[in-house]
Every structure is written in structure tokens, then in C-alpha cells.
Amino acid sequence: MPKIKLVLADDHAVVRSGLRMLLQAQPDMEIVGEADSGTQALAQVRNLHPDIILMDIQMPGMNGIEATRQIKEAYGDTAVLALTMHEDDQYFFEMLQAGASGYLPKRAAPDELVHAIRTVSRGEVFLYPSLATRLVQSYLGGDAGSESEALVSDLTPREQEVLVHIAEGLTNPEIADKLIISVKTVDRHRENIMRKLNLHSRIDLVKYALKQGLIELEE
């Protein structure tokens, strides 16, 4: 089974060294590159095509938020997992908006980081529990945007099924297998869902599904 290819982006060499020791000990993970700035992170993704880049936020020159935005625009197959000391709402929401698939504080336990990487590698979204709660509270508190006016009833029954599976973290091929339809059909349903609900990313879909009670956060 192919290993999860990782790039470590952090401007502190000691942090990268600790991460390298932890992650290289995992049988399903491989460190293929490191970066000490946002600019270098972008170059490493361009040259190495990792599955996931662990991204700090505060780095010299281009910060992790802008690096994430550019990586997702140019190299969408690479997932970004934010690993940072910052837990305030501003950085959290900006990283998600930039396209990060996960957000983990550096105070998290080593096994939580390993779990987060494996979760993101499956195409799912990983949010540290306390931060996931903030996301839900923000959404339920009215920070929902124009999609709050859209209704699940605007979707066909099949589109509702696809929406739930996407929000649960299933990939398009997995949804196709589960519903016994083609991947192309899943793609078409996904496009229709995004258009009807005025959503623009997987994070938006997760927030919408939580708001509507279609899925629940795991404890």
C-alpha cells in the first residue's frame, strides 16, 4: 500500500525535527520534503507533489494562509493540514477559507496528529474538537452566509444522499460505489448541490450538513 507522502512546513528547525522523528516512525507515512517559509512550501509542493503538507501559519515572507491558498489553486490534489500554535478564530477561519482540510494546534497529542493525517489522507476534513465546536457555533450563530437561505428541499432525494456522503468525508468513487452509480454521475450531483445551495467547498458542505442536522460531529 502506498505511503502517505508528507511535506513539513515550519520555520522552526526543532519543530520539523520532532515531527520528522514522530512521522517517519509510522509505517504508512513518508517525509518527502521540508520548508521553512510559505514560498518554499509552494515550491516543495510543485516539485514533490506530496499527498499532504503540514502547514504552520506564521512563517517568514509568505505566510501559511497565503501559501495554502496558492497551493490549493494550483495543486488541488495536495491537501493542507494546518499545524499551528494559533487557536484564535481569525487564523482558524482564514485557513479553512484558504482551502485547508484540517486544523490542529501544536499542543495536540502526537497520536492526534497521526490520526489527523490519516483522516485528511482519506479526503476527509479533520478539525480539533474545540475548534470544530467553534465552527458549528459560528455557523449556528448566523455566520452562515447566503447559503443559509437555501433549503435541503431544493435538492432531489439523490442529491440529498450525495450531500450527506460528501459531508461525511467520502470520496466521489466511494460515493459512486455506495449508491451504485458512476463517478461522473456523482460529479454532476455535486455540481448541482453546490449551485443550488450556493456553496463553494467541502468545508461549506460540512457546515451546511451540520446546520441542517444531516450529520453530527463525532465525540
N, C-alpha and C positions, 0 to 999 in steps of 0.2 A: 504494500500500500504506500503511495507517495507520501513523503513527509510534508508538513506544513512549512513552507518557506517564509522566513521572517526577516525583516529589516528592523533594527533598533535605532530610533531617532531620539537622541537626548544629548544635550550639550555637556553633561557631566560624565566623564570617563568612568568614574567609580560606579555610577548607576548602571551604565552599559555593561560593565564587567560583571556586576552582580546578576543582571538579567541574563547575560550570556551563560553564566555558570548554572543558573536555575533551568533555563530553557534547553540548553544543549543536553541536559540530563534526561529530557523527555524523549522517549523512543519515537514519537511521531512528529518531532519538531526539528528544524534545521535553521541556524542563523546563517543567512547568506550575505548580509551586509550591515554596516552601521553608518550613522550620520550624526554630525554634531550641530547641524543647522537645518532650517527649513529648505534652503536652496540645495544642500547636499542630499537631503531626504528625497527631494523631487528627482535629482539625478540618479540616485540609487534605484528608485522605482523604475525609472526609464531604462536603466541598464540591466537590472537584475530581474524585473518582473516578479516580485515576491507575491505570495498569497495575501500576506498581512504586513502592515507596517505599524509598529508600536510608536505612537507619536506623542512626544512631550509638547507642551503649548508654548512656554516661554523659552525661545532659543534665539541666538544672535541673528541679525538680519531678518529674513523671512520667518515669521512665527509659525507655530504648528497649525493654526487655524487656516492661514492663507495657503500653507503647503498642502493641507488636506483638501482645500477647495480645488487647487490646481491638479492634484493627483486624481481626484475623482472626475474632473472634467476630461483629463487626457488619458487616464489609465483606470477606467472604471472597474476592471476585474480585480484590482488590488483593493482590499478592504483596509480601513484605517481604524485602529483601536487606540483611543486616547488614554495615555497613562501619565497622570499629572498630579502635582501637589495641590492644584487649584480645584476647589469644590464649590465655588460660588456660581450662582445661576448664569451670570453673563457668559463665562467661558463655556459652561456646560451646554447652553442652548446654541451658542455660536458654533461649537464643534459639531453638534448634531446637524445644524443648518448647513454646515460646510460639507457634510456627507459622511461623517464618522459613523461606523457601525457599532461602536461601543465606547463606553466611558468608564474608566476605573481610576480611583485615587491611588497614589503611591503607598498609602497606609494599608492598602488591602493585603490580605494574607497571600503568600506565594501560591497556594492551591487555588485561590480565587482567580489569580491572573492566568494560571494554566487553564482553568475552566472557561474563562472569558475568551481566550484564544481559540479553544476548540469550538466554542459556541459560534464565534464570528466566522470561523473557517467553514462552518456548515451553511453560511448565508443567513444566519440569524442575527438579531440585534441583542447585544449584551449591555445592560445598564446596572451599575452598582445599586443595590436595593434602596438606599436612602435617596439616590439621585433619581431612580425610577419613580419613587413617590413624588418627588418634586415635579417631574414631567406630568404625571397624572393630575396633581393639584393645580398646576398651571393651566392645563387644558380644561379641567372642570371649572376652573375659576374664571373662565371667559377668554383665555388666551388661545382661542381656537382658530381664529382667522375666518375667512369666508366659507371654509368647508363646513362650519357649524350649521349653516343653513341647509346643507344637503341632507337628504334622508336616505336611510337604507332602503326604504320602499321604492326609491328611484331605480334601484338595481333589480335585475332579473334574479330569480332564485339561484341560477347557476353562478351569476356574478357575486351573489352574497356568499356562496360557498367558497369561491376563489378568494374573495376578500379575507375571509376568516383564515384560510390556509396560508395566505401571504403574511398576514399579521402574526401567525403562529411561527413564522420563520421558514416555512417550506420553500424549496426552490421550485422554479417552473416545471422541471422534469418530474420532481416528486409530486407536485400537484396533478400533473398530467396522469401519472401512474395511479394516484389515489382516486381520481374521478373518471379514469378510463377515457381520456380524451387526448388529443395531440398537444404537443408543446406549443405549436402555432396557435391553437385554439386558446390555450391558457394566455398566451401573449395578447391575443385580441381581447379577451375578457379583461385582462389587466389594464390595457389601454382605455377600455370603456369605463372601467371603475374610476381610474384617475380623472378622466374627462368629466364624468357625471358628478363626482364628489369634489372636483377642483382640488385634488391632491397632487403632490409632486414628488414624493419619495416614500421609501418603505417606512421611515420614521413617522411620516404623516399618516400612513395607513394604520400603523400600530396605535397611534394616538386616537384616531377615529374609531377603531375597533374597541379600544378601551372605553371611550366615551359612550359608545352605543351598547356596551355590555356584551359584546360578541366574544371577547376573550377576557381572561383575568390574569393578573400578574402572579407568577408562582411565588410562594413564600420562600 
